[in-house]
Amino acid sequence: MSVFAIPAMTWALTVVLLASGTWHTIQTLRPAHTGHPGRGTQLGRISARFQHSKRAQLRPSWADRTNQGLHALMHLLMAAMLWNAAPATTLAQILILAAAALWFTIQAVARPQYRTFCSGTTGRLKCTYHAATMAAAAIMIAMMTNHTTTNTATQATTGSTPATAAHTHHATTTTTGTASIFQNTPALATLLTIAFAAAATTFLILLLRHRTQTTHTTTHHHPTNTRTEHGLEAAGATTMALMFATMTT
């Protein structure tokens, strides 16, 4: 059973999430440059050192790899959530996403000397948004569990015997224990839907603006990666908004 009544919608979002997760996985596994400055003429050595230094700056740090890995895992969990897969691991999923949210929060508030973490205003804002996204994903899993199991219990108890209905009620109560604090909160789902819709709009504007700027100049640093990140962020925020929208009623 899927979250959306329209199978095409579920499949489309699944493809988006898996594609995004694949990209983040590739970034996680991207090999570090292991070359060394070459030998030869003085000019050749200077050029080699410059290229080596430049590649070293582009090499992903352990924190970058961890961040990319957490994003890949979050997209995988959201794709599974679309199909109500692995309900027995709901608590573990929530704990993992909560830990990821804490990790990004630590990076966002870390002192400037810890350059491995988020640096600069843009980097801190990015980590803050990612922390909020991880936390929202954890909340979504809890709310989705409550939303779907309540519907399942209603269907299962309709026309069943008293003994079967009692057993179903007991099982449903046990399953939704993790999500009990999110019962009857369509207002929260509405708020998060609006928030992620606004985030999707913001990233789309950044994507279009960056594309326009790149068209008029050729001195940008890695414009392709920036456009890809903005596109993935816009797609991810749109997916979050649509999934929260299903829980507003």
FENUR-V236390 format. One record per residue. PSI is psi in degrees with one decimal (* if undefined). OMEGA is omega in whole degrees, 0 to 359 (* if undefined). Layout:
{{PSI:OMEGA} {PSI:OMEGA}}
//
This chain:
{{133.5:182} {168.2:182} {-44.2:183} {143.9:179} {-22.1:180} {111.1:182} {-36.5:181} {-37.8:178} {-44.5:180} {-45.7:180} {-40.3:181} {-46.5:179} {-33.7:177} {-43.9:179} {-42.7:179} {-46.0:182} {-42.6:180} {-36.7:177} {-43.8:178} {-43.5:178} {-37.6:178} {-42.3:180} {-44.7:179} {-35.0:177} {-41.7:178} {-41.7:178} {-34.0:179} {-39.9:185} {2.1:182} {125.1:184} {145.4:176} {147.9:179} {128.9:183} {7.8:181} {166.2:180} {154.6:177} {135.3:185} {173.9:179} {167.1:180} {-141.5:181} {165.0:179} {-43.7:179} {-38.3:179} {-39.7:179} {-39.8:178} {-43.9:179} {-40.3:181} {-40.5:179} {-39.7:179} {-45.5:179} {-39.5:179} {-44.0:179} {-39.8:181} {-42.8:179} {-34.2:179} {-35.8:179} {-30.6:181} {-12.6:182} {129.5:181} {135.2:178} {173.6:179} {-32.4:178} {-41.0:177} {-43.4:180} {-40.4:178} {-44.0:180} {-45.5:180} {-39.1:179} {-39.3:178} {-37.5:177} {-41.2:178} {-42.7:180} {-41.2:180} {-42.5:179} {-36.8:177} {-43.7:180} {-37.9:178} {-37.0:177} {-41.0:177} {-34.8:180} {-35.2:180} {-30.9:182} {10.2:182} {39.5:181} {156.4:177} {52.9:180} {-22.2:181} {-17.1:182} {20.5:184} {-48.4:182} {-42.3:179} {-40.4:179} {-43.4:180} {-42.9:181} {-40.1:179} {-45.6:181} {-35.6:177} {-40.6:177} {-38.7:178} {-40.3:178} {-41.1:178} {-40.2:180} {-45.2:180} {-32.5:177} {-42.4:178} {-42.1:179} {-37.5:183} {-29.7:184} {5.1:181} {153.6:180} {152.0:184} {-28.3:182} {-18.6:177} {79.3:188} {-12.9:177} {-29.6:180} {-169.9:181} {129.9:181} {147.6:180} {165.2:181} {-43.9:181} {-44.0:180} {-40.7:180} {-38.9:177} {-39.0:179} {-45.0:180} {-35.4:177} {-43.2:178} {-41.1:180} {-35.5:175} {-43.4:179} {-36.4:179} {-44.4:179} {-42.6:179} {-41.3:179} {-36.6:178} {-39.1:177} {-43.0:178} {-39.6:181} {-42.4:180} {-43.1:179} {-44.8:180} {-39.9:181} {-39.1:178} {-46.5:179} {-41.4:183} {-46.5:184} {-39.4:181} {-29.2:176} {-42.5:177} {-39.4:179} {-41.7:180} {-39.5:179} {-42.7:180} {-37.8:184} {-34.3:184} {-12.7:179} {116.0:178} {7.5:180} {166.3:178} {159.9:179} {-39.8:181} {-42.4:180} {-40.7:180} {-40.5:179} {-40.8:179} {-42.3:180} {-41.1:179} {-41.2:180} {-43.0:181} {-40.7:181} {-40.1:179} {-40.4:179} {-42.6:183} {-37.1:185} {11.4:180} {-37.2:180} {-32.1:186} {9.1:187} {-31.4:183} {-11.8:181} {12.3:179} {142.7:175} {47.9:179} {56.0:176} {-24.5:179} {-40.5:178} {-42.2:179} {-39.6:179} {-43.8:180} {-44.6:180} {-33.0:176} {-46.5:179} {-41.6:182} {-45.3:182} {-27.1:173} {-40.8:177} {-39.6:178} {-41.9:179} {-42.1:178} {-42.0:180} {-46.5:180} {-33.7:177} {-41.3:177} {-43.4:178} {-39.6:179} {-47.3:181} {-39.4:180} {-41.7:179} {-37.6:179} {-39.6:178} {-42.3:179} {-39.1:180} {-30.3:180} {-30.0:184} {-2.5:179} {157.6:182} {17.6:185} {19.3:182} {149.7:179} {110.4:179} {60.2:180} {-30.7:182} {-46.2:179} {-39.4:179} {-44.5:178} {-41.0:180} {-44.6:180} {-43.7:179} {-39.7:179} {-42.6:179} {-38.9:178} {-41.2:179} {-43.4:179} {-40.9:179} {-42.7:179} {-37.5:177} {-43.0:178} {-44.3:178} {-43.5:180} {-44.2:181} {-39.8:181} {-39.4:175} {-31.7:180} {-28.2:179} {-15.5:183} {14.1:180} {-6.2:180} {*:*}}
//
